[in-house]
Amino acid sequence: MTAPVPPVASGPVLGAVAAVCGLIGLCVGSFLNVVISRVPNRQSVVRPRSHCPSCETPLADRDNIPLVSWALLKGRCRSCGERISVRYPLVELGTAALFVAAALRLGASWALPAFCVFFAALLAISVIDLHHYIIPNRVVYPTLLLVVPLIALAAVAGGSWSHLEDAAIGGVAAFGALFVVHMISPRGLGFGDVRLAGVIGFMAGWLGLSYVVLALFLAFLLASIIGVGLIVVRLKSRRDAVPFGPFMAAGAVLAVLWGPAILDAYTRSRG
């Protein structure tokens, strides 16, 4: 079992890395809003340029600055005055926060870019799944095409071959485990969840195979607790579908960021 990858920077260097990641996260979050809006409708994420969802007026550069533009315009379109969903700044802020958290967890490591891509994809998938009950291949496959070579590069640069091996094993194992669940209950777990499990297993496996188990366990635990809670407060019935993607994303993020503390607490409780 591979030991966790420690940060390779600390102090001012780590702070600088986190700050840069936060700024990049804001810009990536702006792009994720385009992905979230267009991918479920099978639209291009490249053309046309960003526009108002109500009047479809193209946004000027000054109106496309992450967080700042939305705040200055008070959440309204400059052209038609219609409200622009608070989702836009929240996604930008959430992406920045995840990038900063990844930087603080991994430091200036070669694996950091891969985990930033991973976290960005998880956020986009979560929002899409919550609204449309789908985990689109147009997000999952490009994520794989980005993180696999980035992790391979991290293995080559750092000589972390055992981590790369665990990543591959974790991806196959997580995909296989949820594929079995899908075959048993295809209505309860869609194949999009199975594909996402493969990505999560690959990325969590880089940190250690125990992180793969932890990520999936937390996903099912959170889904059970929140699902029961929604039924208790009568916001959902037992027959209502609840998207599993956000729980998988939450489990993965928790495992990556706080896995060492959770696993250490579990080990000490058994000792």
C-alpha positions in Angstrom: 0.0 0.0 0.0 1.5 3.3 -1.1 2.2 6.0 1.5 0.5 9.3 1.0 2.3 11.9 -1.1 3.6 14.7 1.1 3.7 18.3 0.1 7.0 19.3 -1.5 6.8 22.9 -0.5 6.1 24.8 2.6 6.0 28.3 4.0 6.1 31.2 1.6 6.6 28.9 -1.4 3.5 26.9 -0.5 1.6 30.2 0.0 2.6 31.4 -3.4 1.6 28.2 -5.1 -1.8 28.3 -3.4 -2.3 31.9 -4.4 -1.5 31.2 -8.1 -3.8 28.1 -8.0 -6.6 30.2 -6.6 -6.3 32.8 -9.4 -6.2 30.0 -12.0 -9.2 28.4 -10.3 -11.3 31.6 -10.8 -10.6 31.5 -14.5 -11.2 27.8 -14.8 -14.4 28.3 -12.8 -15.6 30.8 -15.4 -15.0 28.2 -18.1 -16.8 25.5 -16.0 -19.9 27.7 -16.1 -19.9 27.4 -19.8 -19.4 23.7 -19.6 -22.3 23.4 -17.1 -24.6 25.4 -19.3 -23.8 23.9 -22.7 -22.7 20.3 -22.3 -26.1 19.0 -21.2 -27.6 20.6 -24.3 -24.9 19.2 -26.6 -23.6 22.7 -27.5 -20.1 23.7 -28.2 -18.1 25.0 -25.2 -15.9 27.1 -27.6 -18.4 28.9 -29.8 -20.2 31.2 -29.6 -18.5 33.3 -26.9 -20.2 33.7 -23.5 -23.5 35.5 -23.6 -26.4 36.5 -21.4 -28.7 33.5 -20.9 -31.8 35.7 -21.3 -31.1 38.1 -24.2 -28.1 36.2 -25.6 -26.1 39.4 -25.9 -22.4 38.5 -26.1 -20.5 39.5 -22.9 -17.9 42.2 -23.2 -14.5 41.4 -21.8 -15.2 43.7 -18.9 -18.3 41.7 -18.0 -16.5 38.4 -18.1 -14.1 38.9 -15.2 -14.6 36.1 -12.6 -16.5 37.2 -9.5 -15.8 40.9 -10.1 -18.1 41.4 -13.1 -21.0 39.7 -11.4 -20.6 41.8 -8.2 -20.2 45.1 -10.1 -23.3 44.4 -12.2 -25.2 43.3 -9.0 -26.0 40.0 -10.6 -27.8 41.4 -13.6 -27.2 41.6 -17.4 -25.8 44.9 -18.5 -28.0 44.8 -21.7 -31.4 43.5 -20.6 -31.2 43.8 -16.8 -32.3 40.2 -16.2 -30.9 38.5 -13.1 -27.9 36.2 -13.6 -27.9 33.1 -11.4 -25.8 33.2 -8.3 -24.5 29.8 -9.5 -22.0 31.6 -11.7 -19.9 33.3 -9.0 -20.4 30.3 -6.7 -18.9 27.9 -9.3 -16.0 30.3 -9.8 -15.4 30.7 -6.1 -15.8 27.0 -5.5 -13.2 26.1 -8.2 -10.8 28.6 -6.7 -11.3 27.1 -3.2 -10.7 23.6 -4.5 -7.5 24.6 -6.3 -6.2 26.3 -3.2 -7.1 23.2 -1.1 -5.3 21.0 -3.6 -2.2 23.2 -3.5 -2.1 23.1 0.3 -2.5 19.4 0.3 0.0 18.5 -2.4 2.3 21.5 -2.5 4.3 22.3 -5.6 4.2 18.6 -6.7 4.1 17.3 -10.3 0.7 15.8 -9.5 -0.9 19.1 -8.5 -2.1 20.0 -12.0 -3.8 16.6 -12.4 -5.6 17.0 -9.1 -6.7 20.6 -10.1 -8.2 19.2 -13.3 -9.8 16.4 -11.3 -11.4 18.7 -8.8 -12.7 21.0 -11.6 -14.3 18.1 -13.4 -15.9 16.9 -10.1 -17.4 20.3 -9.5 -18.8 20.5 -13.1 -20.2 17.0 -13.0 -21.8 17.6 -9.6 -23.7 20.7 -10.8 -24.8 19.0 -14.1 -25.9 15.8 -12.3 -27.9 17.8 -9.7 -29.8 19.6 -12.5 -30.0 17.1 -15.3 -29.5 13.7 -13.6 -26.7 12.8 -16.0 -22.9 12.4 -15.9 -21.9 13.4 -19.4 -19.2 11.6 -21.3 -18.2 14.9 -22.7 -16.8 15.8 -19.3 -15.6 12.4 -18.1 -13.6 11.4 -21.2 -11.8 14.7 -21.6 -10.9 14.6 -17.8 -9.4 11.1 -18.3 -7.5 12.4 -21.4 -6.0 15.1 -19.2 -5.3 13.5 -15.9 -3.8 10.2 -17.2 -0.8 11.9 -19.0 -0.4 14.4 -16.2 -0.2 11.7 -13.6 2.1 9.7 -15.9 4.3 12.8 -16.2 4.3 13.1 -12.4 5.4 9.5 -12.1 8.3 10.1 -14.6 9.4 13.4 -13.0 9.2 12.1 -9.5 10.1 8.5 -10.0 6.8 7.6 -8.3 6.2 4.4 -10.2 4.5 2.7 -7.3 2.0 5.5 -7.1 1.3 5.2 -10.8 0.8 1.5 -10.4 -1.7 2.1 -7.5 -3.5 4.7 -9.6 -4.0 2.2 -12.4 -5.1 -0.5 -10.0 -7.4 1.9 -8.2 -9.1 3.0 -11.4 -9.8 -0.5 -12.6 -10.9 -1.7 -9.1 -13.3 1.3 -8.6 -14.7 0.9 -12.1 -15.2 -2.8 -11.5 -16.8 -2.5 -8.1 -19.4 0.0 -9.3 -19.9 -1.9 -12.5 -21.0 -4.9 -10.4 -23.4 -2.6 -8.5 -24.7 -1.3 -11.8 -25.4 -4.8 -13.1 -27.3 -5.7 -9.9 -29.3 -2.4 -9.8 -29.0 -0.5 -13.1 -31.8 1.9 -12.1 -30.2 2.7 -8.8 -26.7 3.3 -10.3 -26.2 4.6 -13.9 -23.3 3.8 -16.1 -22.1 7.4 -15.9 -21.5 6.8 -12.2 -19.4 3.7 -13.1 -17.3 5.7 -15.5 -16.8 8.4 -12.9 -15.8 5.8 -10.4 -12.9 4.8 -12.7 -11.6 8.4 -12.8 -12.0 8.7 -9.0 -10.2 5.4 -8.4 -7.4 6.4 -10.6 -6.8 9.7 -8.9 -7.3 8.5 -5.4 -5.1 5.5 -6.1 -2.2 7.8 -6.8 -2.3 8.6 -3.1 -2.7 5.0 -2.0 -5.2 2.2 -2.5 -6.7 2.9 0.9 -7.8 6.3 -0.5 -9.9 4.5 -3.2 -11.7 2.5 -0.6 -12.2 5.6 1.5 -13.5 7.7 -1.4 -16.1 5.2 -2.3 -17.1 4.5 1.3 -17.6 8.2 2.0 -19.7 8.5 -1.2 -22.1 5.8 -0.2 -22.1 7.0 3.4 -23.0 10.6 2.4 -25.6 9.3 0.0 -27.3 7.2 2.6 -27.3 9.9 5.3 -28.5 12.7 3.1 -31.0 10.4 1.2 -32.6 9.3 4.5 -32.6 12.9 5.6 -34.5 14.1 2.5 -37.1 11.4 3.0 -37.5 12.3 6.7 -38.1 15.9 5.9 -40.4 14.8 3.0 -38.4 16.6 0.3 -38.0 13.2 -1.5 -39.8 9.9 -1.4 -38.3 6.5 -1.6 -39.2 6.3 -5.3 -37.6 9.6 -6.2 -34.2 9.5 -8.0 -31.3 11.1 -6.2 -28.2 11.9 -8.3 -25.2 10.0 -7.0 -22.5 12.0 -8.8 -22.3 14.8 -6.2 -21.8 12.3 -3.4 -19.1 10.5 -5.4 -17.4 13.9 -5.9 -17.7 14.8 -2.3 -16.3 11.5 -1.2 -13.4 11.9 -3.5 -12.6 15.4 -2.4 -12.8 14.5 1.3 -10.6 11.4 0.7 -7.9 13.5 -1.1 -7.9 16.4 1.2 -8.5 14.8 4.6 -7.7 11.2 3.9 -4.6 11.1 6.0 -6.5 12.3 9.1 -9.5 10.1 8.5 -7.4 7.0 7.9 -5.1 7.7 10.8 -8.2 8.1 13.1 -9.6 4.8 11.9 -6.2 3.0 12.4 -5.9 4.4 16.0 -9.5 3.4 16.8 -8.7 -0.2 15.8 -5.5 -0.2 17.8 
